[in-house]
Amino acid sequence: MATKRTTTKPPKAPASAQPAECQPCGGTGNVAVTVRVGRKRRPVGQQDGLCLACLGSGTAPES
């Protein structure tokens, strides 16, 4: 006969009112992308790009 488990689950933490911000973009939804030009592909500057972790929403993805 199998024994019964007697352990209990810890209580869940209450959900916060504010969603957590995305780590790569810092909650802005944009990240800096290096622009490269020329045959040797040298970097000349940066432009804003869409954050692929949160898809521009600025909130942390639920995993």
PDB file of N, CA, C and O in Angstrom:
ATOM      1  N   MET A   1       0.841  -1.176   0.000  1.00  0.00           N
ATOM      2  CA  MET A   1       0.000   0.000   0.000  1.00  0.00           C
ATOM      3  C   MET A   1       0.891   1.246   0.000  1.00  0.00           C
ATOM      4  O   MET A   1       1.878   1.313   0.733  1.00  0.00           O
ATOM      5  N   ALA A   2       0.532   2.229  -0.831  1.00  0.00           N
ATOM      6  CA  ALA A   2       1.325   3.447  -0.960  1.00  0.00           C
ATOM      7  C   ALA A   2       1.072   4.361   0.229  1.00  0.00           C
ATOM      8  O   ALA A   2      -0.026   4.397   0.783  1.00  0.00           O
ATOM      9  N   THR A   3       2.104   5.095   0.607  1.00  0.00           N
ATOM     10  CA  THR A   3       1.965   6.033   1.712  1.00  0.00           C
ATOM     11  C   THR A   3       1.437   7.366   1.192  1.00  0.00           C
ATOM     12  O   THR A   3       1.656   7.708   0.030  1.00  0.00           O
ATOM     13  N   LYS A   4       0.753   8.108   2.032  1.00  0.00           N
ATOM     14  CA  LYS A   4       0.213   9.412   1.652  1.00  0.00           C
ATOM     15  C   LYS A   4       1.252  10.492   1.889  1.00  0.00           C
ATOM     16  O   LYS A   4       2.060  10.413   2.815  1.00  0.00           O
ATOM     17  N   ARG A   5       1.214  11.492   1.040  1.00  0.00           N
ATOM     18  CA  ARG A   5       2.082  12.649   1.244  1.00  0.00           C
ATOM     19  C   ARG A   5       1.475  13.523   2.323  1.00  0.00           C
ATOM     20  O   ARG A   5       0.260  13.710   2.396  1.00  0.00           O
ATOM     21  N   THR A   6       2.349  14.049   3.150  1.00  0.00           N
ATOM     22  CA  THR A   6       1.861  14.926   4.220  1.00  0.00           C
ATOM     23  C   THR A   6       2.429  16.334   4.109  1.00  0.00           C
ATOM     24  O   THR A   6       2.209  17.158   4.997  1.00  0.00           O
ATOM     25  N   THR A   7       3.164  16.626   3.020  1.00  0.00           N
ATOM     26  CA  THR A   7       3.729  17.962   2.870  1.00  0.00           C
ATOM     27  C   THR A   7       2.656  18.926   2.373  1.00  0.00           C
ATOM     28  O   THR A   7       1.709  18.522   1.698  1.00  0.00           O
ATOM     29  N   THR A   8       2.812  20.174   2.707  1.00  0.00           N
ATOM     30  CA  THR A   8       1.867  21.199   2.262  1.00  0.00           C
ATOM     31  C   THR A   8       2.583  22.170   1.335  1.00  0.00           C
ATOM     32  O   THR A   8       3.790  22.383   1.453  1.00  0.00           O
ATOM     33  N   LYS A   9       1.843  22.744   0.431  1.00  0.00           N
ATOM     34  CA  LYS A   9       2.404  23.724  -0.483  1.00  0.00           C
ATOM     35  C   LYS A   9       2.518  25.058   0.235  1.00  0.00           C
ATOM     36  O   LYS A   9       1.654  25.397   1.044  1.00  0.00           O
ATOM     37  N   PRO A  10       3.585  25.833  -0.050  1.00  0.00           N
ATOM     38  CA  PRO A  10       3.687  27.158   0.554  1.00  0.00           C
ATOM     39  C   PRO A  10       2.634  28.077  -0.054  1.00  0.00           C
ATOM     40  O   PRO A  10       2.275  27.893  -1.217  1.00  0.00           O
ATOM     41  N   PRO A  11       2.132  29.050   0.682  1.00  0.00           N
ATOM     42  CA  PRO A  11       1.115  29.964   0.137  1.00  0.00           C
ATOM     43  C   PRO A  11       1.715  30.822  -0.971  1.00  0.00           C
ATOM     44  O   PRO A  11       2.879  31.217  -0.904  1.00  0.00           O
ATOM     45  N   LYS A  12       0.911  31.103  -1.984  1.00  0.00           N
ATOM     46  CA  LYS A  12       1.361  31.933  -3.098  1.00  0.00           C
ATOM     47  C   LYS A  12       1.414  33.389  -2.666  1.00  0.00           C
ATOM     48  O   LYS A  12       0.608  33.855  -1.860  1.00  0.00           O
ATOM     49  N   ALA A  13       2.392  34.092  -3.229  1.00  0.00           N
ATOM     50  CA  ALA A  13       2.516  35.516  -2.943  1.00  0.00           C
ATOM     51  C   ALA A  13       1.398  36.255  -3.678  1.00  0.00           C
ATOM     52  O   ALA A  13       1.040  35.862  -4.789  1.00  0.00           O
ATOM     53  N   PRO A  14       0.844  37.304  -3.093  1.00  0.00           N
ATOM     54  CA  PRO A  14      -0.217  38.047  -3.784  1.00  0.00           C
ATOM     55  C   PRO A  14       0.341  38.746  -5.018  1.00  0.00           C
ATOM     56  O   PRO A  14       1.486  39.198  -5.019  1.00  0.00           O
ATOM     57  N   ALA A  15      -0.457  38.832  -6.047  1.00  0.00           N
ATOM     58  CA  ALA A  15      -0.045  39.480  -7.290  1.00  0.00           C
ATOM     59  C   ALA A  15       0.087  40.985  -7.063  1.00  0.00           C
ATOM     60  O   ALA A  15      -0.746  41.604  -6.402  1.00  0.00           O
ATOM     61  N   SER A  16       1.146  41.557  -7.623  1.00  0.00           N
ATOM     62  CA  SER A  16       1.351  42.993  -7.465  1.00  0.00           C
ATOM     63  C   SER A  16       0.446  43.755  -8.438  1.00  0.00           C
ATOM     64  O   SER A  16       0.063  43.231  -9.484  1.00  0.00           O
ATOM     65  N   ALA A  17       0.116  44.976  -8.086  1.00  0.00           N
ATOM     66  CA  ALA A  17      -0.767  45.788  -8.917  1.00  0.00           C
ATOM     67  C   ALA A  17      -0.055  46.243 -10.191  1.00  0.00           C
ATOM     68  O   ALA A  17      -0.681  46.347 -11.246  1.00  0.00           O
ATOM     69  N   GLN A  18       1.247  46.513 -10.101  1.00  0.00           N
ATOM     70  CA  GLN A  18       2.031  46.954 -11.242  1.00  0.00           C
ATOM     71  C   GLN A  18       2.740  45.762 -11.869  1.00  0.00           C
ATOM     72  O   GLN A  18       3.384  45.000 -11.148  1.00  0.00           O
ATOM     73  N   PRO A  19       2.648  45.568 -13.194  1.00  0.00           N
ATOM     74  CA  PRO A  19       3.403  44.488 -13.826  1.00  0.00           C
ATOM     75  C   PRO A  19       4.896  44.820 -13.814  1.00  0.00           C
ATOM     76  O   PRO A  19       5.276  45.989 -13.869  1.00  0.00           O
ATOM     77  N   ALA A  20       5.725  43.806 -13.742  1.00  0.00           N
ATOM     78  CA  ALA A  20       7.166  44.007 -13.716  1.00  0.00           C
ATOM     79  C   ALA A  20       7.643  44.511 -15.075  1.00  0.00           C
ATOM     80  O   ALA A  20       7.092  44.150 -16.115  1.00  0.00           O
ATOM     81  N   GLU A  21       8.688  45.361 -15.048  1.00  0.00           N
ATOM     82  CA  GLU A  21       9.189  45.886 -16.308  1.00  0.00           C
ATOM     83  C   GLU A  21      10.182  44.913 -16.934  1.00  0.00           C
ATOM     84  O   GLU A  21      10.820  44.124 -16.237  1.00  0.00           O
ATOM     85  N   CYS A  22      10.301  44.980 -18.219  1.00  0.00           N
ATOM     86  CA  CYS A  22      11.172  44.104 -19.003  1.00  0.00           C
ATOM     87  C   CYS A  22      12.633  44.445 -18.709  1.00  0.00           C
ATOM     88  O   CYS A  22      12.987  45.621 -18.633  1.00  0.00           O
ATOM     89  N   GLN A  23      13.482  43.434 -18.542  1.00  0.00           N
ATOM     90  CA  GLN A  23      14.886  43.668 -18.218  1.00  0.00           C
ATOM     91  C   GLN A  23      15.707  44.218 -19.389  1.00  0.00           C
ATOM     92  O   GLN A  23      16.436  45.187 -19.181  1.00  0.00           O
ATOM     93  N   PRO A  24      15.637  43.665 -20.605  1.00  0.00           N
ATOM     94  CA  PRO A  24      16.497  44.172 -21.687  1.00  0.00           C
ATOM     95  C   PRO A  24      16.240  45.634 -22.047  1.00  0.00           C
ATOM     96  O   PRO A  24      17.186  46.372 -22.323  1.00  0.00           O
ATOM     97  N   CYS A  25      14.980  46.064 -22.049  1.00  0.00           N
ATOM     98  CA  CYS A  25      14.680  47.433 -22.483  1.00  0.00           C
ATOM     99  C   CYS A  25      14.424  48.379 -21.314  1.00  0.00           C
ATOM    100  O   CYS A  25      14.335  49.589 -21.521  1.00  0.00           O
ATOM    101  N   GLY A  26      14.303  47.865 -20.103  1.00  0.00           N
ATOM    102  CA  GLY A  26      14.065  48.722 -18.949  1.00  0.00           C
ATOM    103  C   GLY A  26      12.663  49.295 -18.909  1.00  0.00           C
ATOM    104  O   GLY A  26      12.434  50.308 -18.250  1.00  0.00           O
ATOM    105  N   GLY A  27      11.716  48.672 -19.600  1.00  0.00           N
ATOM    106  CA  GLY A  27      10.335  49.125 -19.582  1.00  0.00           C
ATOM    107  C   GLY A  27       9.980  50.123 -20.664  1.00  0.00           C
ATOM    108  O   GLY A  27       8.843  50.592 -20.713  1.00  0.00           O
ATOM    109  N   THR A  28      10.927  50.465 -21.539  1.00  0.00           N
ATOM    110  CA  THR A  28      10.633  51.446 -22.584  1.00  0.00           C
ATOM    111  C   THR A  28      10.071  50.806 -23.845  1.00  0.00           C
ATOM    112  O   THR A  28       9.342  51.457 -24.593  1.00  0.00           O
ATOM    113  N   GLY A  29      10.396  49.542 -24.093  1.00  0.00           N
ATOM    114  CA  GLY A  29       9.946  48.873 -25.307  1.00  0.00           C
ATOM    115  C   GLY A  29      10.912  49.023 -26.458  1.00  0.00           C
ATOM    116  O   GLY A  29      10.726  48.397 -27.502  1.00  0.00           O
ATOM    117  N   ASN A  30      11.954  49.846 -26.294  1.00  0.00           N
ATOM    118  CA  ASN A  30      12.961  50.062 -27.335  1.00  0.00           C
ATOM    119  C   ASN A  30      14.329  49.664 -26.815  1.00  0.00           C
ATOM    120  O   ASN A  30      14.634  49.843 -25.636  1.00  0.00           O
ATOM    121  N   VAL A  31      15.152  49.120 -27.705  1.00  0.00           N
ATOM    122  CA  VAL A  31      16.541  48.806 -27.384  1.00  0.00           C
ATOM    123  C   VAL A  31      17.429  49.424 -28.458  1.00  0.00           C
ATOM    124  O   VAL A  31      16.986  49.655 -29.583  1.00  0.00           O
ATOM    125  N   ALA A  32      18.683  49.689 -28.106  1.00  0.00           N
ATOM    126  CA  ALA A  32      19.623  50.266 -29.060  1.00  0.00           C
ATOM    127  C   ALA A  32      20.184  49.164 -29.953  1.00  0.00           C
ATOM    128  O   ALA A  32      20.620  48.118 -29.473  1.00  0.00           O
ATOM    129  N   VAL A  33      20.165  49.418 -31.269  1.00  0.00           N
ATOM    130  CA  VAL A  33      20.693  48.477 -32.257  1.00  0.00           C
ATOM    131  C   VAL A  33      21.844  49.177 -32.976  1.00  0.00           C
ATOM    132  O   VAL A  33      21.684  50.294 -33.468  1.00  0.00           O
ATOM    133  N   THR A  34      22.999  48.523 -33.037  1.00  0.00           N
ATOM    134  CA  THR A  34      24.163  49.103 -33.697  1.00  0.00           C
ATOM    135  C   THR A  34      23.974  49.085 -35.210  1.00  0.00           C
ATOM    136  O   THR A  34      23.580  48.070 -35.785  1.00  0.00           O
ATOM    137  N   VAL A  35      24.261  50.227 -35.850  1.00  0.00           N
ATOM    138  CA  VAL A  35      24.173  50.342 -37.300  1.00  0.00           C
ATOM    139  C   VAL A  35      25.571  50.158 -37.863  1.00  0.00           C
ATOM    140  O   VAL A  35      26.505  50.846 -37.451  1.00  0.00           O
ATOM    141  N   ARG A  36      25.722  49.216 -38.819  1.00  0.00           N
ATOM    142  CA  ARG A  36      27.018  48.924 -39.429  1.00  0.00           C
ATOM    143  C   ARG A  36      26.960  49.257 -40.918  1.00  0.00           C
ATOM    144  O   ARG A  36      25.974  48.958 -41.591  1.00  0.00           O
ATOM    145  N   VAL A  37      28.035  49.883 -41.429  1.00  0.00           N
ATOM    146  CA  VAL A  37      28.095  50.247 -42.847  1.00  0.00           C
ATOM    147  C   VAL A  37      29.439  49.866 -43.429  1.00  0.00           C
ATOM    148  O   VAL A  37      30.391  49.597 -42.697  1.00  0.00           O
ATOM    149  N   GLY A  38      29.513  49.846 -44.738  1.00  0.00           N
ATOM    150  CA  GLY A  38      30.768  49.628 -45.441  1.00  0.00           C
ATOM    151  C   GLY A  38      31.098  48.170 -45.655  1.00  0.00           C
ATOM    152  O   GLY A  38      30.452  47.270 -45.118  1.00  0.00           O
ATOM    153  N   ARG A  39      32.131  47.966 -46.462  1.00  0.00           N
ATOM    154  CA  ARG A  39      32.541  46.613 -46.791  1.00  0.00           C
ATOM    155  C   ARG A  39      33.081  45.867 -45.569  1.00  0.00           C
ATOM    156  O   ARG A  39      32.900  44.656 -45.448  1.00  0.00           O
ATOM    157  N   LYS A  40      33.737  46.587 -44.672  1.00  0.00           N
ATOM    158  CA  LYS A  40      34.275  45.954 -43.456  1.00  0.00           C
ATOM    159  C   LYS A  40      33.279  45.965 -42.309  1.00  0.00           C
ATOM    160  O   LYS A  40      33.604  45.536 -41.202  1.00  0.00           O
ATOM    161  N   ARG A  41      32.070  46.451 -42.562  1.00  0.00           N
ATOM    162  CA  ARG A  41      30.972  46.458 -41.582  1.00  0.00           C
ATOM    163  C   ARG A  41      31.369  47.157 -40.286  1.00  0.00           C
ATOM    164  O   ARG A  41      31.229  46.590 -39.202  1.00  0.00           O
ATOM    165  N   ARG A  42      31.859  48.377 -40.398  1.00  0.00           N
ATOM    166  CA  ARG A  42      32.252  49.121 -39.201  1.00  0.00           C
ATOM    167  C   ARG A  42      31.024  49.767 -38.569  1.00  0.00           C
ATOM    168  O   ARG A  42      30.129  50.216 -39.284  1.00  0.00           O
ATOM    169  N   PRO A  43      30.969  49.821 -37.241  1.00  0.00           N
ATOM    170  CA  PRO A  43      29.821  50.456 -36.569  1.00  0.00           C
ATOM    171  C   PRO A  43      29.917  51.980 -36.673  1.00  0.00           C
ATOM    172  O   PRO A  43      30.980  52.553 -36.436  1.00  0.00           O
ATOM    173  N   VAL A  44      28.810  52.635 -37.026  1.00  0.00           N
ATOM    174  CA  VAL A  44      28.796  54.090 -37.158  1.00  0.00           C
ATOM    175  C   VAL A  44      27.850  54.758 -36.172  1.00  0.00           C
ATOM    176  O   VAL A  44      27.917  55.974 -35.994  1.00  0.00           O
ATOM    177  N   GLY A  45      26.985  54.009 -35.535  1.00  0.00           N
ATOM    178  CA  GLY A  45      26.051  54.612 -34.601  1.00  0.00           C
ATOM    179  C   GLY A  45      25.038  53.608 -34.116  1.00  0.00           C
ATOM    180  O   GLY A  45      25.199  52.401 -34.295  1.00  0.00           O
ATOM    181  N   GLN A  46      23.987  54.120 -33.495  1.00  0.00           N
ATOM    182  CA  GLN A  46      22.928  53.261 -32.980  1.00  0.00           C
ATOM    183  C   GLN A  46      21.573  53.854 -33.335  1.00  0.00           C
ATOM    184  O   GLN A  46      21.428  55.070 -33.462  1.00  0.00           O
ATOM    185  N   GLN A  47      20.591  52.987 -33.492  1.00  0.00           N
ATOM    186  CA  GLN A  47      19.216  53.423 -33.697  1.00  0.00           C
ATOM    187  C   GLN A  47      18.304  52.603 -32.800  1.00  0.00           C
ATOM    188  O   GLN A  47      18.680  51.524 -32.343  1.00  0.00           O
ATOM    189  N   ASP A  48      17.121  53.109 -32.553  1.00  0.00           N
ATOM    190  CA  ASP A  48      16.165  52.393 -31.710  1.00  0.00           C
ATOM    191  C   ASP A  48      15.551  51.239 -32.480  1.00  0.00           C
ATOM    192  O   ASP A  48      15.244  51.346 -33.667  1.00  0.00           O
ATOM    193  N   GLY A  49      15.381  50.129 -31.766  1.00  0.00           N
ATOM    194  CA  GLY A  49      14.731  48.963 -32.344  1.00  0.00           C
ATOM    195  C   GLY A  49      13.726  48.412 -31.355  1.00  0.00           C
ATOM    196  O   GLY A  49      13.798  48.708 -30.163  1.00  0.00           O
ATOM    197  N   LEU A  50      12.800  47.621 -31.833  1.00  0.00           N
ATOM    198  CA  LEU A  50      11.765  47.021 -31.005  1.00  0.00           C
ATOM    199  C   LEU A  50      12.373  45.942 -30.114  1.00  0.00           C
ATOM    200  O   LEU A  50      13.157  45.117 -30.583  1.00  0.00           O
ATOM    201  N   CYS A  51      12.019  45.944 -28.848  1.00  0.00           N
ATOM    202  CA  CYS A  51      12.498  44.928 -27.914  1.00  0.00           C
ATOM    203  C   CYS A  51      11.817  43.601 -28.240  1.00  0.00           C
ATOM    204  O   CYS A  51      10.589  43.512 -28.240  1.00  0.00           O
ATOM    205  N   LEU A  52      12.617  42.570 -28.517  1.00  0.00           N
ATOM    206  CA  LEU A  52      12.059  41.276 -28.890  1.00  0.00           C
ATOM    207  C   LEU A  52      11.633  40.456 -27.683  1.00  0.00           C
ATOM    208  O   LEU A  52      10.916  39.468 -27.837  1.00  0.00           O
ATOM    209  N   ALA A  53      12.057  40.842 -26.484  1.00  0.00           N
ATOM    210  CA  ALA A  53      11.659  40.103 -25.286  1.00  0.00           C
ATOM    211  C   ALA A  53      10.207  40.405 -24.911  1.00  0.00           C
ATOM    212  O   ALA A  53       9.458  39.502 -24.539  1.00  0.00           O
ATOM    213  N   CYS A  54       9.812  41.681 -25.009  1.00  0.00           N
ATOM    214  CA  CYS A  54       8.446  42.060 -24.608  1.00  0.00           C
ATOM    215  C   CYS A  54       7.610  42.537 -25.791  1.00  0.00           C
ATOM    216  O   CYS A  54       6.440  42.880 -25.620  1.00  0.00           O
ATOM    217  N   LEU A  55       8.192  42.563 -26.982  1.00  0.00           N
ATOM    218  CA  LEU A  55       7.532  43.022 -28.208  1.00  0.00           C
ATOM    219  C   LEU A  55       6.997  44.454 -28.101  1.00  0.00           C
ATOM    220  O   LEU A  55       5.930  44.774 -28.624  1.00  0.00           O
ATOM    221  N   GLY A  56       7.762  45.304 -27.412  1.00  0.00           N
ATOM    222  CA  GLY A  56       7.428  46.718 -27.340  1.00  0.00           C
ATOM    223  C   GLY A  56       6.448  47.114 -26.260  1.00  0.00           C
ATOM    224  O   GLY A  56       6.134  48.297 -26.132  1.00  0.00           O
ATOM    225  N   SER A  57       5.945  46.162 -25.470  1.00  0.00           N
ATOM    226  CA  SER A  57       4.965  46.526 -24.443  1.00  0.00           C
ATOM    227  C   SER A  57       5.633  47.105 -23.202  1.00  0.00           C
ATOM    228  O   SER A  57       5.010  47.888 -22.484  1.00  0.00           O
ATOM    229  N   GLY A  58       6.887  46.741 -22.931  1.00  0.00           N
ATOM    230  CA  GLY A  58       7.605  47.262 -21.775  1.00  0.00           C
ATOM    231  C   GLY A  58       7.379  46.457 -20.509  1.00  0.00           C
ATOM    232  O   GLY A  58       8.038  46.714 -19.501  1.00  0.00           O
ATOM    233  N   THR A  59       6.482  45.501 -20.526  1.00  0.00           N
ATOM    234  CA  THR A  59       6.248  44.667 -19.340  1.00  0.00           C
ATOM    235  C   THR A  59       6.945  43.330 -19.512  1.00  0.00           C
ATOM    236  O   THR A  59       7.127  42.852 -20.631  1.00  0.00           O
ATOM    237  N   ALA A  60       7.333  42.733 -18.395  1.00  0.00           N
ATOM    238  CA  ALA A  60       8.034  41.457 -18.432  1.00  0.00           C
ATOM    239  C   ALA A  60       7.125  40.362 -18.958  1.00  0.00           C
ATOM    240  O   ALA A  60       5.958  40.288 -18.574  1.00  0.00           O
ATOM    241  N   PRO A  61       7.648  39.508 -19.836  1.00  0.00           N
ATOM    242  CA  PRO A  61       6.830  38.395 -20.342  1.00  0.00           C
ATOM    243  C   PRO A  61       6.583  37.371 -19.250  1.00  0.00           C
ATOM    244  O   PRO A  61       7.460  37.096 -18.431  1.00  0.00           O
ATOM    245  N   GLU A  62       5.393  36.814 -19.245  1.00  0.00           N
ATOM    246  CA  GLU A  62       5.031  35.786 -18.276  1.00  0.00           C
ATOM    247  C   GLU A  62       5.567  34.446 -18.755  1.00  0.00           C
ATOM    248  O   GLU A  62       5.182  33.961 -19.819  1.00  0.00           O
ATOM    249  N   SER A  63       6.449  33.854 -17.976  1.00  0.00           N
ATOM    250  CA  SER A  63       7.012  32.559 -18.386  1.00  0.00           C
ATOM    251  C   SER A  63       6.528  31.462 -17.499  1.00  0.00           C
ATOM    252  O   SER A  63       6.896  30.303 -17.693  1.00  0.00           O
TER     253      SER A  63
END
